[in-house]
Amino acid sequence: MFGRRNALPVACVAAVVALRLLGLDKGIWLDEHASIRIALNDHFLAALRSEDKAPVYYVVLRAWSWLGTTEAVLRALSVVLAGLTALLLWRWTARTSRGAAVATLAVFATLPILLRYGQEIRHYGLLLLAVTGAFESADRLARGGGRRATIVLGAWLALAVGTHPIGVFAVASVLVYTVLRLREEGALERGVITRAAMIAAPAALVVIVAYGLFLRRLPSDDWWMPRLDRPLVVLTADKTLGYPELVAAAQAVGVRVPVAWMAALELLLAITIVVAGGVRPALPLAAAAGSYLLLITGYSLVVTPIFWYRTLLPALIPLAALLGTQLDQVRPRTLRHALIALGLVPVVAWAGLWIGGAAWQPYEGWRTLAGELERRFQPGSLVAFYPGYGIGPTRYYLPLRNEDVVLLPLHLDPKKAASDIEQRRRDVAGGLAGSVFLIWRRDARTTGHDMALYQLQSELTRRVGPRRQETRAIAVMMIEYAPAPSGDRRD
């Protein structure tokens, strides 16, 4: 029966969900279209096997799509997963105290990177649910949960690795936490290795089946992620703490934001909370987050770069719990109240920025671009996409015939590309001299090919005609080349 004691957790979980219900129809971006394309594919099994990630999320998304296939409905799955994650976070951290749970959920509810991925049509909502469930089960196991807690913990870890490859690193992080919590509770037995093997066995089985037997495509050396360096670390911090949105909002009212100083003060506040709460109680959670970050960093330096703000998401679960539980342990009370007051500043700022506009800001402007293309497209026109994968999110909003499209390879030969476009115009125009629309996406892969892209633009101006109009949207751009009168065209 619902009572006063349940009112606080319900309110906290409701706040998590309510914030993520804002802006569900903001417009999809490239990666979200990839999820939709696989989940709604008529040849679903073949599409799953052609992907380089485990299939669990796509199966869940396909089942969810029975409720509807609109952008808002598909996003709502991640909102539901975020709500379930918040519930597990409460169950876990409330064993320390209700104050610790409230503080943890305040961070989880409002941290900008968690707000964004709490409504994206991607794997990360399910991955964070699995990771949080694993930590909650590990804590229950340390408190005497027994065989059932061991089985549930193993199931959560199997779900994590069955959702995304980085779940493998989360397994190690959770095992570190489990061992330290067992030691803390005086329950670290001689059979800890056997127990750890039992916990990890379901995840290992999923890795073997999913990545060894089921998937036909695995990540290759042709990898787009940048190498790990200082600018990438700064970018990760910016994305995690929402500084780009803060700077944009401040510039809109003519205010300059000292980002470096803000970052330093927030880091100092976090360190103060952890240290003031006692170093020893912080050890299991700090070691869990630190081990995950070290594994991602080491893999990026030694094997393949995977250090990126979204691959670090699993580390934010123990970090949020660390801040919440440590804040509740701070003594004396006046110091704790002062730290709570200071901690409310970023929490309120993050929520305000989200509600004030960031929730409705698309990550990429494909919907804007597709709307403009639909308005200007005429019979005989041709659309060239660079790279070719840009056609996916455009077609989500605007059906385009195959014969009206040219897909350009990433490694661009400008003259050959212009020749292919010109030949396609002759083949399909039927005597109509339509415009050519060049659409490209700015991303980590295309920035190294700027010169070739500029040369292609010059070729199109020479072969088709001058630029008529440019349409700029977030991370994407479209240029319309209008045919010149026959007497003015240059050969």
Secondary structure, 3 states (H helix, E strand, C coil): CCCHHHHHHHHHHHHHHHHHCCCCCCCCCHHHHHHHHHHCCCCHHHHHHHCCCCCHHHHHHHHHHHHCCCHHHHHHHHHHHHHHHHHHHHHHHCCCCHHHHHHHHHHHHHCHHHHHHCCCCCCHHHHHHHHHHHHHHHHHHHHHHHHHHHHHHHHHHHHHHCCCCCHHHHHHHHHHHHHHHHHHCCCCCCCHHHHHHHHHHHHHHHHHHHHHHHCCCCCCCCCCCCCCCHHHHHHHHHHHHCHHHHHHHHHHCCCCCCHHHHHHHHHHHHHHHHHHCCHHHHHHHHHHHHHHHHHHHHHHHHCCCCCCCCCCHHHHHHHHHHHHHHHHHCCCHHHHHHHHHHHHHHHHHHHHHHHHCHHHCCCCCHHHHHHHHHHHCCCCCEEEEECHHHHHHHHHHCCCCHHHEEECCCCCCHHHHHHHHHHHHHHHCCCCCCCEEEEEECCCCHHHHHHHHHHHHHHHHHHCCCEEEEEEECCEEEEEECCCCCCCCCC
